[in-house]
Amino acid sequence: MLSNSSLLNYLQLKAAENKEMPSIEIAEKYFAESLRLYNFLNCHEDAASLHSKIAHLCVRARTYEKAIVHFEKSLVASRVLQSSSSSFITGLYLNLGIAHDAINNFSKAIHCYDFCIEDSSDSLTATKALVSKGRALSKMERFDDALQCLSDALRKDHTATKPSIEADVLVAKGQVADLMKNNKAAMDSYLSALEVYRTLPKSEEDVANTLTEIANSHLRHKRYEEATCYANEALDM
């Protein structure tokens, strides 16, 4: 018969094996059983980490309400225990904000992003939060505030050493300009981002996503030939 520790190792292994499978529910089932055992054994720090893993699975499954529940449980446990690193907690806030954003809880999302932005101990996460906040503000049609967030993100020192972050910001600026119906500014941002992404390794998905943004922008303005060209390139990635 397996001991509690051996059973936990087995369950974690099964979850890891299944997390790439189409049925995310299988991985979630094993993680949930591990979580029950961690709580039974009063392993609260491990339980906090596992809540975060389950939340990420829920995000992949687009069950954002469940993700929010698990991110919040992980956050509460981490802050009560006061044993988790600052970067782990900041990352939880960022992901919690993204989950709220996905179901249009923009005010709650922005509250989470603001926590990340104000936490100077993790500047990279703060920059990602600025980009996410900018996108959320644009969905609320607060375009000036959105553009200010994205400009602040571009001014961060590490954008020079993290060109992928610069490209992410440029895509976000393009999306804001699109919502403002400023097609020229949108296209300039998208094309600048595309130029950066093409220089980076393992960036095929980012290139394809940016090509799709450009195709959709052309389509909205009834430039069908250009839209088809960029869409075909995205499909070939």
C-alpha positions in Angstrom: 0.0 0.0 0.0 1.3 3.4 -0.9 2.2 5.9 1.8 0.7 9.4 1.8 4.0 10.9 0.4 4.3 8.1 -2.3 0.6 8.6 -3.3 1.2 12.3 -3.6 4.2 11.8 -5.9 2.1 9.4 -8.0 -0.8 11.8 -8.3 1.5 14.7 -9.3 3.2 12.5 -11.9 -0.2 11.4 -13.4 -1.3 15.0 -13.5 1.9 16.1 -15.3 1.5 13.2 -17.8 -2.0 14.3 -18.6 -1.7 18.1 -18.7 -0.9 18.1 -22.4 -3.8 15.7 -23.2 -7.0 17.0 -24.8 -8.9 16.1 -21.6 -7.7 18.7 -19.1 -10.3 17.3 -16.7 -8.1 14.2 -16.2 -5.1 16.3 -15.0 -7.4 18.4 -12.9 -8.8 15.3 -11.2 -5.3 14.1 -10.1 -4.3 17.6 -8.9 -7.6 17.8 -7.0 -6.9 14.6 -5.2 -3.4 15.7 -4.4 -4.9 18.9 -3.0 -7.2 16.9 -0.7 -4.2 15.1 0.7 -2.1 18.2 1.1 -5.0 19.8 3.1 -5.3 16.5 5.2 -1.6 16.6 5.9 -1.6 20.4 6.7 0.9 21.0 3.9 -0.5 24.5 3.3 2.4 25.9 1.3 2.2 23.0 -1.1 -1.6 23.4 -1.3 -1.2 27.0 -2.2 1.2 26.1 -5.0 -1.2 23.4 -6.2 -4.2 25.8 -6.2 -2.2 27.9 -8.7 -1.5 24.9 -10.9 -5.2 23.9 -11.0 -6.0 27.6 -11.8 -3.7 27.5 -14.8 -5.4 24.3 -16.0 -8.7 26.1 -15.7 -7.4 29.0 -17.7 -6.3 26.6 -20.5 -9.8 25.1 -20.4 -11.3 28.6 -20.5 -13.2 27.9 -17.3 -12.2 31.3 -15.9 -14.6 31.4 -12.9 -13.0 28.2 -11.6 -9.6 29.6 -12.3 -10.4 32.7 -10.2 -11.5 30.6 -7.3 -8.2 28.7 -7.3 -6.0 31.7 -7.8 -7.8 33.4 -4.9 -7.3 30.4 -2.7 -3.6 30.2 -3.6 -3.3 33.9 -2.9 -5.0 33.8 0.5 -2.9 30.8 1.6 0.3 32.4 0.4 -0.3 35.7 2.2 -1.5 34.1 5.4 1.6 31.8 5.5 3.9 34.7 4.6 6.3 32.1 3.3 5.8 32.6 -0.5 8.2 34.8 -2.4 7.1 38.3 -3.5 7.4 37.3 -7.2 5.1 34.3 -6.7 2.4 36.5 -5.1 2.8 39.2 -7.8 2.5 36.5 -10.5 -0.7 35.3 -8.8 -2.2 38.8 -9.0 -1.3 39.1 -12.7 -2.9 35.8 -13.5 -5.9 36.6 -11.4 -6.3 39.8 -13.3 -6.1 38.1 -16.6 -8.8 35.6 -15.6 -11.1 38.5 -14.5 -10.3 40.3 -17.8 -11.3 37.2 -19.8 -14.9 37.4 -18.3 -15.1 41.2 -18.6 -14.6 41.9 -14.9 -12.4 44.9 -15.9 -12.5 46.8 -12.7 -11.4 43.7 -10.7 -8.8 43.0 -13.4 -7.3 46.5 -13.1 -7.2 46.2 -9.3 -5.0 43.1 -9.7 -2.8 44.7 -12.4 -2.3 47.8 -10.2 -1.0 45.6 -7.4 1.6 44.2 -9.8 2.5 47.6 -11.2 3.1 49.0 -7.7 5.2 46.1 -6.6 8.7 47.3 -7.7 10.4 44.0 -6.7 9.4 42.3 -10.0 9.7 44.8 -12.8 9.1 42.3 -15.6 5.7 41.3 -14.2 4.9 44.9 -13.6 5.5 45.6 -17.3 3.3 42.7 -18.3 0.6 44.1 -15.9 0.9 47.5 -17.6 0.3 45.9 -21.0 -2.7 43.9 -19.7 -4.1 47.0 -17.9 -3.8 49.0 -21.1 -5.8 46.4 -23.0 -8.4 46.3 -20.3 -8.7 50.1 -20.3 -9.1 50.1 -24.1 -12.0 47.6 -23.8 -13.6 50.1 -21.4 -13.0 52.8 -24.1 -10.6 54.7 -21.8 -8.2 55.1 -24.7 -6.0 57.9 -23.3 -5.4 56.0 -20.1 -4.7 52.8 -22.1 -2.1 54.5 -24.3 -0.5 56.0 -21.2 -0.1 52.5 -19.7 1.4 51.2 -22.8 3.8 54.2 -23.1 4.9 53.5 -19.5 5.5 49.9 -20.4 7.8 50.9 -23.3 9.8 53.1 -21.0 10.7 50.3 -18.7 14.5 49.7 -18.8 14.3 45.9 -19.6 12.4 46.5 -22.9 15.8 47.0 -24.5 17.0 43.5 -23.3 13.5 41.9 -23.7 12.5 42.7 -27.3 9.5 40.3 -27.0 8.1 42.7 -24.4 8.5 45.6 -26.7 6.7 43.7 -29.5 3.9 42.7 -27.1 3.4 46.4 -26.2 3.4 47.4 -29.9 0.7 44.8 -30.6 -1.4 46.2 -27.7 -0.9 49.7 -29.0 -2.1 48.5 -32.4 -5.2 47.0 -30.8 -6.0 50.2 -28.9 -5.5 52.3 -32.1 -7.9 49.9 -33.9 -10.6 50.4 -31.3 -10.0 54.2 -31.7 -10.5 53.7 -35.5 -7.0 55.0 -36.2 -6.1 52.5 -38.8 -2.7 54.1 -39.8 -1.4 54.1 -36.2 -2.7 50.5 -35.7 -1.0 49.3 -38.8 2.3 51.0 -37.9 2.3 49.3 -34.5 1.4 45.9 -35.8 4.1 46.0 -38.5 6.7 47.2 -36.1 5.8 44.4 -33.7 5.9 41.9 -36.6 9.4 43.1 -37.5 10.6 42.5 -33.9 8.9 39.1 -33.6 10.5 37.8 -36.9 14.0 38.3 -35.4 13.2 36.2 -32.2 13.6 32.5 -31.9 10.6 30.3 -31.2 8.2 33.1 -32.0 6.1 31.5 -34.7 2.9 31.7 -32.6 3.5 35.4 -31.9 4.2 36.1 -35.6 1.0 34.2 -36.6 -1.1 36.1 -34.1 0.3 39.4 -35.3 -0.3 38.5 -38.9 -3.9 37.6 -37.9 -4.3 41.0 -36.2 -3.1 42.7 -39.4 -5.4 40.6 -41.6 -8.4 41.4 -39.4 -7.6 45.1 -39.5 -7.4 45.1 -43.3 -10.7 43.1 -43.4 -12.5 45.7 -41.2 -11.5 48.3 -43.8 -12.6 46.1 -46.7 -9.1 45.7 -48.1 -9.8 42.1 -48.9 -6.7 41.3 -51.0 -4.3 42.5 -48.3 -6.4 40.7 -45.6 -6.2 37.4 -47.6 -2.4 37.8 -48.0 -1.7 38.2 -44.3 -4.3 35.5 -43.3 -2.7 33.0 -45.7 0.8 33.7 -44.2 -0.6 33.2 -40.7 -2.2 29.9 -41.7 1.1 28.7 -43.1 3.0 29.2 -39.8 
